[in-house]
Amino acid sequence: MTGNAHIKMTGNPWRFDEGTENIFITFEAAGIKGGGDADVYYIPAATLTSPSEVLDWLAQLSEKTWATNEILGGLVRALDVLGVLR
């Protein structure tokens, strides 16, 4: 994953925390209401090492009431910027 990838995701609600190596979305910043008990949803980048793991995360997220097509598309774009899809 590239070190400054978060800079290239301007306008995307997903972010990458280089310290924890988590990909995350902040519900407030994304305009999500009722995202659950937490204010942030994290995906550990270490769990995204194969195409099947990426698909598992996308399938899991698609079940969330707050995961709109825009949110899911933003995650796919973020994963591409971070080099996960290559």
Phi and psi in degrees as a GROMACS rama.xvg file:
@    title "Ramachandran Plot"
@    xaxis  label "Phi"
@    yaxis  label "Psi"
@TYPE xy
-80.8926  143.978  THR-2
-65.4902  -35.6722  GLY-3
-108.974  29.3707  ASN-4
-61.7528  -30.9387  ALA-5
-61.275  -26.9753  HIS-6
-66.0772  -35.8693  ILE-7
-78.1841  -7.0646  LYS-8
-99.3478  28.0352  MET-9
-55.7196  131.548  THR-10
86.6472  -7.13015  GLY-11
-98.8762  132.318  ASN-12
-70.9186  -15.6975  PRO-13
-84.2844  142.633  TRP-14
-132.231  162.551  ARG-15
-121.169  124.707  PHE-16
-95.762  109.398  ASP-17
-64.3695  -31.0951  GLU-18
-67.9607  -46.1857  GLY-19
-95.6989  -11.5125  THR-20
55.8258  42.4147  GLU-21
-108.214  142.365  ASN-22
-95.3562  132.661  ILE-23
-145.649  160.899  PHE-24
-129.742  134.287  ILE-25
-97.1051  121.602  THR-26
-59.026  -43.6391  PHE-27
-61.8088  -47.3103  GLU-28
-63.7935  -30.8763  ALA-29
-86.9195  -3.19866  ALA-30
72.5012  26.889  GLY-31
-90.6188  126.132  ILE-32
-104.098  137.858  LYS-33
69.6709  40.3114  GLY-34
-75.9713  0.130856  GLY-35
115.557  -161.81  GLY-36
-72.3643  -28.9153  ASP-37
-94.5998  160.198  ALA-38
-94.7148  -13.404  ASP-39
-135.302  143.101  VAL-40
-116.315  123.122  TYR-41
-107.565  145.393  TYR-42
-126.563  114.904  ILE-43
-65.4168  122.618  PRO-44
-59.4364  -27.9376  ALA-45
-64.4788  -17.6896  ALA-46
-88.4812  2.05058  THR-47
-111.351  55.8  LEU-48
-101.959  -2.96849  THR-49
-145.542  158.215  SER-50
-56.8314  -37.1649  PRO-51
-67.714  -34.5634  SER-52
-68.7241  -38.9567  GLU-53
-62.407  -44.9555  VAL-54
-63.638  -37.5497  LEU-55
-59.9535  -45.1868  ASP-56
-63.8103  -43.9961  TRP-57
-62.2458  -40.5243  LEU-58
-65.0326  -42.6598  ALA-59
-62.9513  -45.0129  GLN-60
-66.073  -34.4672  LEU-61
-63.0774  -18.6638  SER-62
-81.9764  -14.5069  GLU-63
-75.8732  137.891  LYS-64
-64.6467  -27.0267  THR-65
-87.4198  -7.82525  TRP-66
-84.7558  84.1205  ALA-67
-74.2761  170.832  THR-68
-59.4948  -36.1087  ASN-69
-64.9791  -42.301  GLU-70
-65.0835  -45.4846  ILE-71
-65.8482  -41.4969  LEU-72
-63.1403  -38.1568  GLY-73
-62.4263  -38.3127  GLY-74
-65.1773  -43.0793  LEU-75
-61.2348  -42.8647  VAL-76
-64.3174  -41.0976  ARG-77
-62.8521  -44.2084  ALA-78
-62.0817  -35.8696  LEU-79
-67.3705  -46.0314  ASP-80
-59.1405  -39.2851  VAL-81
-76.9989  -6.86642  LEU-82
84.8391  8.79031  GLY-83
-70.5705  -30.4549  VAL-84
-88.5096  5.16925  LEU-85
